[in-house]
Amino acid sequence: MTLTEVRTFTPPRAFGDAISQPVVIPVITTSTTPRSIPELQITLKPAISPSPKARQSSMASTPEEKSKGGVTFAHQDKLPKLPIPELESTCQRYLASLKPLQTHREHAETRRAVQEFLQTDGPELHEKLKKYAEDQTSYIEQFWYDSYLNYDNPVVLNLNPFFLLEDDPTPARNNQVTRAASLIASALEFVRAVRREELPPDTVRGTPLDMYQYSRLFGTARVPTDSGCQIQQDDKTKHIVVMCHGQFYWFDVLDDNSDAIMTEKDIAINLQTIVDDARQTPIQEAAKSALGVLSTENRKVWSGLRDVLTRDPGSNNADCLSIVDSALFVVCLDYTEPTTAAALSQNMLCGTSEIEKGVQIGTCTNRWYDKLQIIVCKNGSAGINFEHTGVDGHTVLRFASDIYTDTILRFARSINGKAPSMWASTSPDPSKRDPESFGDVSTTPHKLEWDMGPELSVAVRFAETRLADLIEQNEFQCLDFHGYGKNFITSMGFSPDAFVQMAFQAAYYGLYGRVECTYEPAMTKMFLHGRTEAIRTVSDDSVNFVQTFWADAPGDAKIDALRKACQAHVNKTRDCAKAQGCDRHLYAMLCLWQRMQDDDAASTTTDNSMNGYSFEDGSIIGSPSKDSVFSQSMESQSVNGGGRERTDSINSHISATPSQRGGVPQPLPAIFADAGWDKLNTTILSTSNCGNPSLRHFGFGPVSGEGFGIGYIIKDECISICVSSRHRQTRRFVDTLESYLLEIRRILRIAARNAASAGGVGANGTTANKGMSRAREIDAAVINQNGQEKLARPKIGNRIKSRGRLITGQSSGLMGHGGPTSMYTNGGGGSSVGNIKGAGGGSVSSAMEESVVMSEDDEIGGCKFFLPLPLLTVDRVSG
């Protein structure tokens, strides 16, 4: 068995090279052949070679080699590889994560299983993993992709997260066509910056982060096949697809140099033309042929339906499908105008379900979930829904915040030409270019006409009804908490992310009287092709805190317990950001073990391709194939209404059907057969911190039938939280969470006043007068809790100036959110728009910088999602 095979990758064919003669007409085209595009044969490409040995032959396809002097990927070859933790350390962290979730008897059994693993299979698997990793970009990467791409259930509500953007600060621009055109124009400049390698690399405190995911963001599609999904990409594509009332349109927007060939006004004219054309087909009639709903089907079903779409050589469907798959991104123009944050969040995540005379007319039919989507409602509210396999939340957050900022700055430049720009260079003004310089393009909208046979019509009908069931089974609630935000939390001496994580723990315990498995992803992009590591929020300290908080304990005891719990979370976050967690390491060893069993069961393999990767001889050690015991157990998980149930670990299925080695059944390694593995991979609270002032909300679906999906954004003066569940008292959980946030503020304010009256020491251990001007220090007097002066004032000569009670600032809880007893006073949250800084020319920082550079550990404690499977430790989503 070979452990160190080198991966080679097939570069994609350019979309432009595959285009035949262009179609140039003055109106929307509805011809049967919009343009002929052969079936794309495209596979994932690494940003850099997977091994030094492979660089000699494949370096030409890497971003570093594309353009000498580019800044985007300048640090890629200097990034360290993702380290593999020590086996003993991983096992100790694993036990520590499980201890507060288990009874004494359960934990004793888990300890025995871990000890057995360390004495038997563990060391061998660990050494083989280290050897395997020698020729890999990342030891977890292949297993990661396979786990996503072998996932058979629908991606909607299960894998794809959403971002809800803030409204445009100029009210007049908050209409659908204007907002969509503005976002598209900015998105095209982002695409140009990535392709020309002018996008400044992400950094955290001066440390560069991996930028590989940006090369996977555009022109990419998740394509189902009989043997699992593939990621296909056309990195030369020039067109976008627009969906309106479930109908598909396309037009070119870039030339061969990735320069924009349309102004924002030109794009707006095209969009208005599309909207007007889509209205000509009654929405009830359009819904019957809304093929976008097929992308919400189970992946095997969707694969079969794609075969139906393409099997007739005379059909127009193959070309239509290729145009959608290869588009830069999809723009969804919805006819609805959701008014609440919860309704907007649902629309961005899964669309709406609205039945009229037995026909689905909701926005759920106006989506294509296998690609990056920009969604714009009739009232201009906008968001992003993205396919999560190749990119995390942190990457898409950069995209979202940069294009949001650019829309504002571009409007500012229309008023003042000296306003800053986001980009090092911009596309030449299309209105001043010779149209001949655009090359082989068509800027006129074309409507895709699908050949709808009876089989496809029935498939669309059934896909829609299953999707409607899935939507109805989930609910969404949002909390825009304006009582305080990052500023208050840090002034009290807490990490904002740890503080909010403990709020989730306290709220859940307050409702149910128990703690449950909780997941938060930590970004590991400081390493080459880094993704995330799992932060296991529940600890002995967090359990002690929630019990103390809900007990009849003094306020000081509650604060002390909170401080210890937050510090424990900060320590875990730092370890995970350094790739020193336990989940990814253990999962990689589990995948390695299963691959060894599969290789022994079938010593030869005829398939040289797996999930979009090409291998030299097919003997690469990766995740289970679709025919493995591992994969079959995933498929056996029950699904409610087309969704998925991920609370049951795959381990019980595997151990029930032992693998073979030399004809002898091989039991699952003890650590994975133990009930503790199931416990840790049954996530009830799946959380992710991802956002900055450009976002109003972000979120994802629940990862288990009994769980909550919680996306949150911590801003300076407010906290935005989106919670989803399968109707598990979501509103009540949000209300409990809000009550906790108000109550803990009250306790902290009392402690701050008491500390001030005891000697001018604040709640975070610093003097209360820190930051006070010298003039106020001279006049300051420390006031005790009863409002009496504790220190004598200096004698004042002017009797009139001595009148009145001194207001020191401590009486308002150090924050100005209300009086000392005003528990329910909500202070202003401030405008998030005003918090975004312009960027460009190297002198103005990107809005992304604000989201990355936060408090001591925030930059490594969120902004990521992770596959919500028992295989990969549940989350999303997210980062």
BANUTOR-204656 format. One record per residue (C-alpha): residue in one letter; x, y, z; chain. Coordinates in steps of 0.1 Angstrom, whole numbers. Layout:
N
res;xx;yy;zz;chain
A;X;Y;Z;A
...
//
This chain:
879
res;xx;yy;zz;chain
M;0;0;0;A
T;14;34;-10;A
L;11;62;14;A
T;28;91;-3;A
E;15;93;-38;A
V;18;128;-55;A
R;-14;144;-67;A
T;-15;159;-102;A
F;-43;182;-113;A
T;-58;188;-147;A
P;-61;225;-155;A
P;-95;237;-166;A
R;-104;246;-202;A
A;-110;283;-207;A
F;-146;291;-212;A
G;-137;316;-239;A
D;-119;290;-259;A
A;-150;268;-259;A
I;-173;295;-273;A
S;-184;293;-309;A
Q;-195;322;-330;A
P;-211;349;-307;A
V;-248;356;-308;A
V;-253;394;-312;A
I;-289;406;-312;A
P;-305;438;-299;A
V;-331;421;-277;A
I;-333;393;-252;A
T;-327;360;-271;A
T;-350;330;-266;A
S;-334;308;-293;A
T;-330;272;-287;A
T;-292;274;-288;A
P;-280;305;-268;A
R;-244;294;-275;A
S;-226;261;-279;A
I;-204;251;-250;A
P;-189;216;-249;A
E;-192;198;-215;A
L;-166;213;-192;A
Q;-140;189;-179;A
I;-126;209;-150;A
T;-112;198;-116;A
L;-99;215;-85;A
K;-65;231;-88;A
P;-43;239;-58;A
A;-31;274;-53;A
I;4;260;-50;A
S;18;225;-58;A
P;9;198;-33;A
S;45;188;-28;A
P;80;200;-37;A
K;83;170;-60;A
A;53;180;-80;A
R;63;217;-84;A
Q;86;210;-113;A
S;57;199;-135;A
S;27;218;-121;A
M;40;251;-109;A
A;27;268;-141;A
S;-8;264;-129;A
T;-3;280;-95;A
P;-13;316;-87;A
E;23;325;-78;A
E;35;317;-113;A
K;7;334;-131;A
S;20;369;-125;A
K;54;379;-113;A
G;51;406;-87;A
G;14;400;-78;A
V;6;406;-41;A
T;-24;383;-35;A
F;-4;351;-34;A
A;30;366;-26;A
H;32;348;8;A
Q;18;314;-2;A
D;52;296;-5;A
K;63;310;28;A
L;33;298;48;A
P;40;269;71;A
K;22;236;66;A
L;-6;226;89;A
P;11;208;118;A
I;-1;175;130;A
P;-5;176;168;A
E;12;151;191;A
L;-10;120;196;A
E;-9;122;234;A
S;-19;159;233;A
T;-48;152;210;A
C;-61;125;232;A
Q;-58;146;263;A
R;-78;174;246;A
Y;-103;149;235;A
L;-109;137;270;A
A;-110;173;283;A
S;-137;181;257;A
L;-159;151;267;A
K;-155;153;305;A
P;-182;180;312;A
L;-206;162;288;A
Q;-204;128;303;A
T;-213;110;335;A
H;-185;96;356;A
R;-192;61;343;A
E;-193;73;307;A
H;-161;92;311;A
A;-143;63;327;A
E;-153;41;297;A
T;-140;68;273;A
R;-107;70;292;A
R;-103;32;288;A
A;-110;35;251;A
V;-85;62;246;A
Q;-59;43;266;A
E;-65;13;244;A
F;-62;34;213;A
L;-28;48;225;A
Q;-16;13;231;A
T;-28;-3;199;A
D;-40;15;167;A
G;-32;51;176;A
P;6;52;172;A
E;5;33;139;A
L;-22;56;125;A
H;-4;87;137;A
E;29;77;121;A
K;12;67;88;A
L;-6;101;88;A
K;27;119;92;A
K;42;100;63;A
Y;11;106;42;A
A;13;143;50;A
E;49;146;37;A
D;37;150;1;A
Q;4;168;8;A
T;-3;205;9;A
S;-23;198;41;A
Y;-28;165;59;A
I;-66;172;63;A
E;-73;187;29;A
Q;-81;156;8;A
F;-103;142;36;A
W;-120;175;40;A
Y;-130;178;4;A
D;-141;142;2;A
S;-164;146;32;A
Y;-181;176;17;A
L;-183;161;-18;A
N;-195;127;-6;A
Y;-224;143;13;A
D;-255;131;-4;A
N;-283;152;12;A
P;-295;186;-1;A
V;-271;214;4;A
V;-298;240;10;A
L;-303;245;48;A
N;-276;218;54;A
L;-244;232;40;A
N;-248;266;24;A
P;-246;296;48;A
F;-258;331;41;A
F;-248;367;47;A
L;-273;395;49;A
L;-257;428;39;A
E;-266;461;55;A
D;-287;484;33;A
D;-271;509;11;A
P;-266;541;32;A
T;-282;561;4;A
P;-319;554;6;A
A;-325;563;-30;A
R;-302;535;-41;A
N;-321;508;-22;A
N;-342;496;-50;A
Q;-337;462;-66;A
V;-321;471;-100;A
T;-299;499;-87;A
R;-286;479;-58;A
A;-280;447;-78;A
A;-262;467;-105;A
S;-240;484;-79;A
L;-231;451;-62;A
I;-224;434;-96;A
A;-201;462;-107;A
S;-182;460;-74;A
A;-180;422;-76;A
L;-165;424;-110;A
E;-137;447;-97;A
F;-131;421;-69;A
V;-129;393;-96;A
R;-104;415;-115;A
A;-83;421;-84;A
V;-81;384;-77;A
R;-73;374;-112;A
R;-46;401;-116;A
E;-33;393;-81;A
E;-38;428;-69;A
L;-61;419;-40;A
P;-40;426;-8;A
P;-35;394;12;A
D;-54;389;45;A
T;-34;394;76;A
V;-38;390;113;A
R;-16;412;134;A
G;9;414;105;A
T;9;376;99;A
P;-2;368;63;A
L;-30;343;58;A
D;-36;317;32;A
M;-53;332;1;A
Y;-59;300;-19;A
Q;-96;300;-13;A
Y;-100;332;-33;A
S;-90;313;-65;A
R;-119;289;-58;A
L;-146;316;-54;A
F;-157;325;-90;A
G;-166;304;-120;A
T;-170;274;-97;A
A;-199;249;-94;A
R;-206;219;-73;A
V;-216;192;-98;A
P;-231;159;-87;A
T;-220;126;-102;A
D;-228;89;-95;A
S;-197;86;-74;A
G;-200;118;-54;A
C;-199;155;-63;A
Q;-171;173;-81;A
I;-160;209;-80;A
Q;-157;222;-115;A
Q;-142;256;-123;A
D;-137;278;-153;A
D;-111;304;-143;A
K;-114;323;-175;A
T;-152;327;-176;A
K;-166;361;-185;A
H;-203;360;-180;A
I;-229;360;-151;A
V;-262;344;-148;A
V;-293;363;-136;A
M;-324;345;-122;A
C;-357;362;-120;A
H;-390;344;-113;A
G;-372;311;-117;A
Q;-361;320;-152;A
F;-324;321;-164;A
Y;-306;349;-183;A
W;-269;355;-190;A
F;-247;382;-205;A
D;-209;388;-207;A
V;-194;413;-182;A
L;-156;409;-186;A
D;-132;408;-215;A
D;-102;385;-219;A
N;-81;407;-196;A
S;-108;405;-168;A
D;-116;442;-173;A
A;-153;452;-170;A
I;-169;458;-203;A
M;-201;473;-188;A
T;-207;504;-166;A
E;-229;502;-136;A
K;-256;520;-157;A
D;-252;494;-185;A
I;-257;466;-160;A
A;-288;483;-146;A
I;-303;486;-181;A
N;-297;448;-186;A
L;-312;439;-152;A
Q;-343;461;-159;A
T;-347;444;-193;A
I;-345;410;-176;A
V;-371;420;-149;A
D;-395;433;-176;A
D;-391;401;-197;A
A;-395;378;-167;A
R;-428;395;-158;A
Q;-443;385;-191;A
T;-445;349;-180;A
P;-471;345;-152;A
I;-453;334;-120;A
Q;-474;303;-116;A
E;-465;292;-151;A
A;-428;301;-146;A
A;-427;280;-114;A
K;-436;248;-133;A
S;-403;250;-152;A
A;-381;265;-125;A
L;-352;242;-128;A
G;-333;258;-100;A
V;-352;237;-75;A
L;-334;206;-89;A
S;-302;219;-72;A
T;-320;214;-38;A
E;-325;177;-44;A
N;-304;149;-29;A
R;-272;147;-47;A
K;-277;113;-63;A
V;-311;123;-75;A
W;-297;156;-89;A
S;-270;137;-106;A
G;-295;115;-124;A
L;-316;145;-134;A
R;-285;161;-149;A
D;-281;130;-170;A
V;-317;134;-181;A
L;-309;171;-190;A
T;-279;162;-212;A
R;-287;128;-227;A
D;-305;140;-258;A
P;-279;152;-283;A
G;-304;175;-300;A
S;-315;192;-267;A
N;-306;227;-257;A
N;-303;217;-221;A
A;-266;207;-221;A
D;-255;241;-233;A
C;-278;258;-208;A
L;-264;238;-180;A
S;-228;246;-190;A
I;-236;283;-191;A
V;-250;282;-155;A
D;-222;260;-142;A
S;-194;282;-157;A
A;-208;316;-147;A
L;-188;338;-125;A
F;-217;338;-100;A
V;-255;339;-100;A
V;-276;370;-93;A
C;-311;362;-79;A
L;-336;390;-84;A
D;-365;383;-60;A
Y;-400;398;-62;A
T;-406;398;-24;A
E;-399;425;1;A
P;-393;409;35;A
T;-397;434;63;A
T;-382;416;94;A
A;-347;405;100;A
A;-359;369;105;A
A;-378;369;72;A
L;-348;384;54;A
S;-325;358;69;A
Q;-348;330;58;A
N;-350;344;23;A
M;-312;345;20;A
L;-307;310;34;A
C;-335;290;17;A
G;-360;313;1;A
T;-396;316;9;A
S;-424;290;4;A
E;-457;305;-7;A
I;-484;284;-23;A
E;-510;300;-45;A
K;-537;277;-60;A
G;-515;247;-54;A
V;-485;262;-72;A
Q;-453;273;-55;A
I;-446;310;-61;A
G;-421;316;-33;A
T;-385;327;-39;A
C;-372;291;-31;A
T;-376;284;-68;A
N;-354;313;-78;A
R;-320;298;-66;A
W;-291;277;-79;A
Y;-275;264;-47;A
D;-244;248;-64;A
K;-228;283;-69;A
L;-220;316;-53;A
Q;-253;336;-53;A
I;-259;373;-48;A
I;-296;378;-38;A
V;-314;411;-41;A
C;-350;416;-30;A
K;-374;441;-46;A
N;-368;466;-18;A
G;-330;465;-24;A
S;-322;442;6;A
A;-293;421;-4;A
G;-274;390;7;A
I;-251;362;-3;A
N;-256;325;-3;A
F;-225;304;-11;A
E;-215;268;-18;A
H;-193;259;11;A
T;-170;231;-1;A
G;-140;252;-13;A
V;-145;284;7;A
D;-150;293;43;A
G;-169;322;58;A
H;-138;343;63;A
T;-131;343;26;A
V;-167;352;15;A
L;-168;378;43;A
R;-139;396;27;A
F;-157;395;-6;A
A;-190;407;9;A
S;-174;435;29;A
D;-152;447;1;A
I;-180;449;-25;A
Y;-202;466;1;A
T;-176;492;8;A
D;-168;497;-29;A
T;-205;504;-36;A
I;-203;533;-11;A
L;-169;546;-23;A
R;-179;544;-60;A
F;-210;565;-52;A
A;-188;589;-33;A
R;-165;592;-63;A
S;-194;602;-85;A
I;-197;632;-62;A
N;-160;638;-55;A
G;-136;623;-79;A
K;-109;623;-53;A
A;-127;599;-30;A
P;-106;568;-23;A
S;-108;535;-41;A
M;-108;499;-29;A
W;-86;487;-57;A
A;-49;491;-67;A
S;-61;496;-103;A
T;-95;496;-119;A
S;-110;486;-153;A
P;-108;512;-180;A
D;-140;531;-184;A
P;-160;509;-208;A
S;-179;539;-222;A
K;-146;553;-235;A
R;-134;521;-250;A
D;-137;509;-286;A
P;-163;481;-286;A
E;-140;461;-308;A
S;-115;459;-279;A
F;-140;439;-259;A
G;-133;408;-280;A
D;-156;379;-285;A
V;-184;389;-261;A
S;-221;395;-260;A
T;-234;421;-235;A
T;-270;417;-245;A
P;-291;396;-221;A
H;-299;361;-234;A
K;-327;340;-219;A
L;-320;303;-215;A
E;-348;281;-228;A
W;-348;247;-213;A
D;-364;217;-231;A
M;-390;206;-205;A
G;-400;171;-212;A
P;-426;152;-190;A
E;-398;136;-169;A
L;-382;170;-160;A
S;-416;186;-153;A
V;-424;159;-128;A
A;-389;161;-113;A
V;-393;199;-108;A
R;-427;193;-91;A
F;-414;167;-67;A
A;-382;187;-59;A
E;-403;217;-51;A
T;-426;198;-27;A
R;-397;183;-9;A
L;-380;217;-6;A
A;-412;232;7;A
D;-414;205;34;A
L;-378;212;44;A
I;-384;250;46;A
E;-416;245;67;A
Q;-397;223;91;A
N;-372;250;100;A
E;-377;284;117;A
F;-355;314;121;A
Q;-353;342;147;A
C;-330;371;149;A
L;-318;393;178;A
D;-305;427;172;A
F;-292;434;206;A
H;-284;472;210;A
G;-278;471;248;A
Y;-240;470;243;A
G;-214;454;221;A
K;-177;449;218;A
N;-167;482;235;A
F;-186;474;267;A
I;-174;438;269;A
T;-138;447;265;A
S;-141;476;290;A
M;-152;449;315;A
G;-120;429;307;A
F;-136;401;286;A
S;-129;387;252;A
P;-160;395;232;A
D;-162;361;215;A
A;-158;342;247;A
F;-183;365;265;A
V;-210;358;238;A
Q;-202;320;238;A
M;-209;319;275;A
A;-241;338;269;A
F;-252;309;247;A
Q;-243;284;274;A
A;-261;303;301;A
A;-293;308;279;A
Y;-295;271;271;A
Y;-288;260;307;A
G;-315;285;319;A
L;-340;269;296;A
Y;-332;232;299;A
G;-310;228;330;A
R;-282;210;312;A
V;-252;216;290;A
E;-249;202;255;A
C;-221;197;230;A
T;-212;230;214;A
Y;-191;237;184;A
E;-173;269;173;A
P;-148;270;144;A
A;-114;286;147;A
M;-96;298;116;A
T;-63;281;107;A
K;-55;302;76;A
M;-22;311;90;A
F;-12;277;76;A
L;-10;266;40;A
H;-45;258;27;A
G;-57;261;63;A
R;-94;259;70;A
T;-107;255;106;A
E;-102;237;138;A
A;-130;229;162;A
I;-133;249;195;A
R;-152;228;220;A
T;-168;255;241;A
V;-181;234;270;A
S;-155;230;297;A
D;-155;224;334;A
D;-152;262;339;A
S;-182;269;316;A
V;-203;244;334;A
N;-194;259;368;A
F;-203;293;354;A
V;-238;285;342;A
Q;-245;266;374;A
T;-233;296;395;A
F;-251;321;374;A
W;-285;304;378;A
A;-279;297;414;A
D;-285;320;443;A
A;-249;332;443;A
P;-234;366;449;A
G;-228;388;419;A
D;-190;387;425;A
A;-191;349;424;A
K;-209;349;391;A
I;-184;373;376;A
D;-155;353;389;A
A;-170;322;374;A
L;-176;340;341;A
R;-141;353;340;A
K;-126;318;344;A
A;-149;303;318;A
C;-140;331;293;A
Q;-103;326;299;A
A;-106;289;294;A
H;-124;296;261;A
V;-97;321;250;A
N;-70;295;258;A
K;-88;269;237;A
T;-92;294;208;A
R;-55;302;208;A
D;-46;265;207;A
C;-71;258;179;A
A;-58;287;158;A
K;-24;271;161;A
A;-39;238;148;A
Q;-36;223;182;A
G;-71;210;186;A
C;-82;174;186;A
D;-110;171;160;A
R;-92;174;127;A
H;-63;151;139;A
L;-86;124;150;A
Y;-108;127;120;A
A;-78;124;96;A
M;-67;92;114;A
L;-103;78;111;A
C;-103;85;74;A
L;-68;70;70;A
W;-79;38;88;A
Q;-110;35;66;A
R;-89;40;35;A
M;-66;13;46;A
Q;-95;-11;50;A
D;-109;-2;16;A
D;-75;-7;0;A
D;-72;-41;16;A
A;-107;-51;6;A
A;-100;-41;-30;A
S;-62;-43;-37;A
T;-66;-27;-71;A
T;-88;2;-81;A
T;-98;12;-116;A
D;-110;46;-109;A
N;-82;71;-112;A
S;-103;101;-102;A
M;-120;109;-69;A
N;-142;139;-62;A
G;-127;161;-89;A
Y;-90;152;-82;A
S;-68;133;-106;A
F;-42;109;-92;A
E;-12;93;-108;A
D;-23;57;-100;A
G;-54;60;-79;A
S;-37;47;-48;A
I;-39;79;-29;A
I;-51;76;7;A
G;-82;97;10;A
S;-117;96;24;A
P;-140;67;19;A
S;-153;61;-15;A
K;-191;60;-21;A
D;-190;22;-18;A
S;-172;20;15;A
V;-188;10;48;A
F;-180;46;59;A
S;-199;62;31;A
Q;-228;38;33;A
S;-234;46;69;A
M;-237;83;59;A
E;-264;74;34;A
S;-284;54;59;A
Q;-290;85;81;A
S;-326;94;82;A
V;-338;125;65;A
N;-369;145;74;A
G;-385;161;44;A
G;-354;160;23;A
G;-332;173;50;A
R;-307;153;70;A
E;-303;140;105;A
R;-267;143;116;A
T;-271;135;153;A
D;-262;98;149;A
S;-225;91;146;A
I;-213;69;118;A
N;-192;49;142;A
S;-219;26;154;A
H;-227;16;118;A
I;-190;10;111;A
S;-184;-11;142;A
A;-215;-32;134;A
T;-200;-41;101;A
P;-163;-46;107;A
S;-139;-42;78;A
Q;-117;-69;64;A
R;-80;-72;64;A
G;-66;-104;49;A
G;-100;-120;53;A
V;-101;-112;90;A
P;-127;-87;104;A
Q;-110;-56;116;A
P;-128;-38;145;A
L;-130;0;145;A
P;-103;16;167;A
A;-114;18;203;A
I;-116;56;204;A
F;-140;58;175;A
A;-161;28;186;A
D;-166;44;221;A
A;-199;63;228;A
G;-178;94;235;A
W;-170;98;198;A
D;-208;99;191;A
K;-213;123;219;A
L;-187;148;207;A
N;-201;146;171;A
T;-237;153;181;A
T;-237;190;181;A
I;-266;207;197;A
L;-253;243;197;A
S;-235;249;164;A
T;-221;285;165;A
S;-200;307;144;A
N;-187;343;148;A
C;-184;358;114;A
G;-190;394;104;A
N;-182;431;104;A
P;-202;463;100;A
S;-210;455;64;A
L;-233;427;75;A
R;-266;429;92;A
H;-268;391;99;A
F;-253;358;90;A
G;-264;323;97;A
F;-270;287;86;A
G;-294;259;93;A
P;-294;237;124;A
V;-270;208;122;A
S;-291;183;140;A
G;-328;177;147;A
E;-325;187;183;A
G;-300;215;177;A
F;-297;252;171;A
G;-277;269;144;A
I;-263;302;157;A
G;-245;328;136;A
Y;-235;360;154;A
I;-217;393;147;A
I;-202;413;175;A
K;-201;450;166;A
D;-188;479;186;A
E;-222;488;202;A
C;-244;459;193;A
I;-246;422;188;A
S;-265;406;159;A
I;-276;370;163;A
C;-295;347;140;A
V;-308;314;154;A
S;-323;285;135;A
S;-338;253;146;A
R;-364;227;137;A
H;-391;245;157;A
R;-374;240;190;A
Q;-387;271;209;A
T;-363;293;189;A
R;-381;325;199;A
R;-380;315;235;A
F;-343;307;233;A
V;-336;342;218;A
D;-357;359;245;A
T;-338;340;272;A
L;-305;350;256;A
E;-315;387;255;A
S;-326;385;292;A
Y;-292;370;301;A
L;-273;397;282;A
L;-292;424;301;A
E;-289;407;335;A
I;-251;401;332;A
R;-247;438;323;A
R;-266;448;354;A
I;-243;425;375;A
L;-212;439;359;A
R;-223;475;365;A
I;-229;469;401;A
A;-195;452;404;A
A;-179;482;386;A
R;-195;507;410;A
N;-185;487;440;A
A;-150;484;428;A
A;-149;522;421;A
S;-162;530;455;A
A;-136;506;470;A
G;-107;525;456;A
G;-112;535;420;A
V;-105;501;405;A
G;-127;490;376;A
A;-142;456;368;A
N;-113;447;346;A
G;-87;454;373;A
T;-77;488;359;A
T;-83;522;376;A
A;-116;537;369;A
N;-100;570;358;A
K;-81;554;330;A
G;-85;575;299;A
M;-97;605;319;A
S;-83;638;309;A
R;-60;656;334;A
A;-85;684;338;A
R;-111;660;350;A
E;-87;641;372;A
I;-81;673;391;A
D;-118;678;397;A
A;-126;641;403;A
A;-140;628;435;A
V;-147;591;441;A
I;-183;586;450;A
N;-195;556;469;A
Q;-226;536;460;A
N;-248;558;482;A
G;-238;589;463;A
Q;-217;603;491;A
E;-182;616;487;A
K;-156;591;500;A
L;-126;614;494;A
A;-125;651;505;A
R;-127;676;477;A
P;-101;702;474;A
K;-113;735;488;A
I;-130;757;461;A
G;-127;794;465;A
N;-158;802;444;A
R;-188;792;464;A
I;-211;791;433;A
K;-187;767;415;A
S;-189;743;445;A
R;-227;737;440;A
G;-241;706;425;A
R;-234;669;427;A
L;-203;657;408;A
I;-210;632;380;A
T;-180;610;377;A
G;-191;586;350;A
Q;-191;555;372;A
S;-228;560;380;A
S;-237;552;344;A
G;-219;519;344;A
L;-189;532;326;A
M;-207;530;293;A
G;-235;556;292;A
H;-262;531;284;A
G;-284;542;312;A
G;-285;549;349;A
P;-270;526;375;A
T;-303;508;381;A
S;-315;510;345;A
M;-312;473;336;A
Y;-334;475;306;A
T;-320;507;290;A
N;-308;500;255;A
G;-280;523;245;A
G;-276;534;209;A
G;-259;509;186;A
G;-246;535;162;A
S;-246;533;124;A
S;-227;503;111;A
V;-222;522;78;A
G;-202;548;96;A
N;-179;522;110;A
I;-167;511;76;A
K;-134;526;64;A
G;-128;534;28;A
A;-99;516;12;A
G;-77;519;-19;A
G;-44;533;-30;A
G;-27;517;0;A
S;-37;546;22;A
V;-72;535;34;A
S;-76;501;50;A
S;-102;476;38;A
A;-134;471;57;A
M;-121;436;62;A
E;-94;449;85;A
E;-120;459;111;A
S;-134;424;112;A
V;-100;407;114;A
V;-82;430;139;A
M;-104;428;169;A
S;-96;420;205;A
E;-69;397;217;A
D;-84;364;204;A
D;-113;374;182;A
E;-94;373;150;A
I;-88;336;155;A
G;-121;325;171;A
G;-145;327;143;A
C;-152;337;107;A
K;-154;301;96;A
F;-178;273;91;A
F;-172;236;89;A
L;-190;207;74;A
P;-219;198;98;A
L;-214;160;95;A
P;-206;136;123;A
L;-175;129;102;A
L;-160;163;106;A
T;-174;175;139;A
V;-205;194;133;A
D;-208;231;126;A
R;-212;254;101;A
V;-205;268;83;A
S;-192;286;81;A
G;-152;302;80;A
//
